[in-house]
Every structure is written in C-alpha cells, then in structure tokens.
Amino acid sequence: MKKILFALTAVAAMTGSASAADLGARPYAKAPVAAPVANWTGFYVFGGGGGGLWNADSNVNSTGVVGPFGGFGPAGTALTRDQRLGGSGWFGTVGLGYDWQFNSRWVAGAFADGQFGDIRGSLSDPWFGTEGREKLRTSYAAGVRLGYLVAPNVLSYVNAGYSGSEWSGTTQFPLVGPTATAFSTTQSFRRDGWFIGGGVENNLDLFGVSAPGWFMKTEYRSAFYDRISLPTTIAAGNVFALPVGPTGDAVTFKPWVQTISTSLVYRFNWTGPVVAKY
C-alpha cells in the first residue's frame, strides 16, 4: 500500500512539473488572505447582575464567660455539632480590568470587582433554640484570569484570586414559644478568603448588528471564607426580661458562596478582527 501511495505521489509530482513546464509564466495572483485576528489587549469596564447562594458550616461554642444561665465550660468548648446553614438571592456587580493577548490565541489579565445585593438565609443558635436572618451585604474581589480564544471574538477563561465579604448581624428569635420580642443578637462581621471561577466572553456583533467595543460575559464563581466565632448577646427588651449582656456562648460561621452572573463589558481599545495585508 505504501508503495502504491509513493507511486501515485511521484506521478502527481511529475505531472505537475510537466504541466508547469508546458505553461508560460504564471499570471499574477494575490497572496491568500490571513485569518482574522482580534486584538484583546487593553482596559475594560463591566457591570451586570445574577443570582447566588451561600452555605455555611456552623456550631455553638462556649466563650468562657458566665452569662445569666451560668458558664458553659472553657472558651472554645463545643456545645453542639456542626450543622449546614444556607441562603440565596440576587446581586449586582461592577468592575474593571486589563487584558494582554499573547501567542495569538491566549489572553491573560488582572481585574477587580464588587458585588452588592440581597443573598440571605438563616443563622441559628441551637443551644438556645433561636434563629435570625443572615445577609451577605457586599463582596469584592481582585484576581487574575487566563483565557483561550476559541474564536477571534470569543474568549473562554478561568480566574482566581482574593475575595472579601461583609455580612449583617442577626436578631435571634425563639424557635418555639413567644416570638414577638427578640432574645439575643450577633454582630455584623467581615470575612476574607479566596475564589476560583471561569466563564465565556463574546463580542456583541451579532446578526449583522455592529457593536464595536461591546461584549457580554457569563461567569461562575466559587468563594471560600474563613470561619468566625460570633458571641451572642441578650437583646434589650427580650421576651424573658433578662438583663442585656453576653449569653456565654458563640455561634461559629464558615461560609462558601457560589454565584452566576451576566455582565455587559466595554473594551476601550477594541477595533474588531483585523485582516493581514497582502
């Protein structure tokens, strides 16, 4: 079989040479046009929104402080086992960044953004049988991304970096019995952590409509934050008429936040795909 292929190749080569010899000088023809290449290097801004949810591991520990119900052992003593809490909601996002295109199809960059909205759920203290509403107020991130151009106008990428978050305090109400008046409270807090994610970004030149510089991106992000211990404090005017002060226990909270967003992006230097000159 190899010999047959070799023979056919030789015949074709000789036929081409003979034909070329029979022809005069070849007429002038333009060089083939190079494939279009877009320039992704430059600054951009974006804004959009989406949905998200958080899950948190939580338990109750002793603070080592004697409260109205006495002491619960040395600080850090676990009073309950871990339980899984959760919440969901919507958010908006704004940000900016810079990308650098290299090796034709690769894009690397850095960015920073912030999220704000209403992703909320429950924070409970099973030791006292109380529960309150916990809300992720804002989060912010600074990171890097690396992407590959699956098409001149379409970038598929992954990203990672630092993330910070701001959470509300809670007003805890009894799970059973009278609920008209609060029993205890926890303070608001901030948590630092890291995130990893990915997405797709594409130019909006669709269906013959020209939108130079405008893009749309859809992104998934998963953020992991450090655990915090939140001492509970007897609320003023509580249902049991207890004096305001520490209860002697603390609720721990270790959140994991997942979001999906869609954003409109504007690139300041975008000129679209350019075709190489002849």
Secondary structure, 3 states (H helix, E strand, C coil): CHHHHHHHHHHHHHHHHHHHHHCCCCCCCCCCCCCCECCCCEEEEEEEEEEEEEEEEECEEECCCCECCECCCCCCCECCCCEEEEEEEEEEEEEEEEEEEECCCEEEEEEEEEEEEEEEEEEEECCCCEEEEEEEEEEEEEEEEEEEEEECCEEEEEEEEEEEEEECCEEEEECCCCCCCCCEEECCEEEEEEEEEEEEEEECCCCCCCCCCEEEEEEEEEEEECCEEEEEEECCCCCCCCCCEEEEEEEEEEEEEEEEEEEEEEECCCCCCECCCC
